[in-house]
Amino acid sequence: MRRGGWVPAVVLTALATVGLAACGDDADIPGRADVADSLPESVATVRSTSSGIEPAVVEVTSGEAVTFTNDDDVPHRLAAVDASFDTGIQEPGDSTLVVFGEPGTVEFEDTLDPARTGEVRVAASAQGS
């Protein structure tokens, strides 16, 4: 867990993206294309499966995103121990994109099954952010 401060993270659910896309093309939603175009591409995927969290450890650079996906048959909810992100309850098939900011280690657990844990190791970017 990151000590000495909160690690900001941006959480965006795939469900919200799908919901906006269902409203029509990007021209129908002011700012929609700008928001989608500004999101970083996911560099890693963490999956909740019937056997646990896979992989349990991922490494990213500050500003990069991780996709958390529920590939199990039951709901899961992954949340950082330091409260810097929370996927909310993910039904089977749901995904959540999380952008990690500050360098450090972010430990997380499945709040619906706390024995399932993992961590995201965030390295400083080349720009030093």
N, C-alpha and C positions, 0 to 999 in steps of 0.2 A: 504494500500500500504506500502511496505517496505520503510522505510526512512533511509537515510544515506548511501546508497550504492545500487549497482545493484545486483540483485539476479540471479546468473547464472543458467540456465536451459538448458538441452539438449533436442532438439526436433527432433523426428524421425517420418516420416510419414509411415503409413501402406502401402501406394501406392509404396514407394521405396522398401519396403520389398517384396511386391507382384511382383514388376518388376524384382528384383533380382532372386526371386524364379522361375520366368518364364524362366529365361535364362538356366536353367538346375539344376542338383543337386549341393549341396554345394561344391563338389570336383572340379567343373568347375570354381568356382570363388575364387581366392586366398583370404584368410582371411575371407570369408563369414561366415563360421561356428563360427570362433572366435568372430566376431562382434555380431552375433545373440545370442551366448551363454553368452556374457558379459552384455547384457541388463537386467536391473531389471524387474521383473514381475510387471505389473500394479496392484496397490492396491485399486484403485478407478476408477470409470468411471463417467465422466460428459457428459450429453447428451444435445444436442440442439434439442428441440422439437417444435412443433407448439405452445405450451403454454409457452415456455421459456426455461431457463437453469435449468436442474435437475440433481443432487441437486445443489443449488446455492452456498453452502459452503461444502468443503471437507477438511479433516485433514489427513496429511501424515507426515512421518518422513523424515528428510534430507536423500537424496539418493534414495527415493522411487519415483515411477512413477505414473502418472495419465493418463488415456486414455480419450481423448476428441473425442466424436463421434457425427456426424450429423445424427440424427434420424428424421429429418424434410424432407419436400418435396422441400425445397428451400435451396440455398447455405448459409453458415455461415462462419465467420472468427473470431475466438476467439484470443485475444491478450492481454498480460499483460499491464496494464497502465504504468508500469515502463519499458516497452519494453524488459523484460527478456524472453518472449516467444511469438510466433505467430504461429498459426496453419496453416496459409495460408488459402486460400479459400477452404473450404470443401464442396464438392458436397454431395448430399444425399447419405448416406451409408459410407462416408469416415471417417477414424479414424486417430488420431495423438497421439503418445505417448510422454509425456513430463516428464523428470526426474528433480525433484526439489532439489537444492543443499543447499543453506544457509537457516537457520531457519528464519522465519518471515512470514508475510502475503502478498500474491501476489494477488492483485485485477486484475480482467480481465473483458473485455467487448467484445461483438460482434461488430466488427467495421462496419458491414453491417446493424446493428440494435442496436445502442448504449444504448437503454433502457434495453437491456439484459445484466445483469452483474452478477458476482460471485466472489468468492475468494477461494484461496487455502491457508490453514494455515499449515505451515511447522514447525514441532517441531524438536529440536536437536536430533540427534541419540544417542544411548547409548555410542558410541565412542567419542561423543562430537564434531562431525564435523558440 
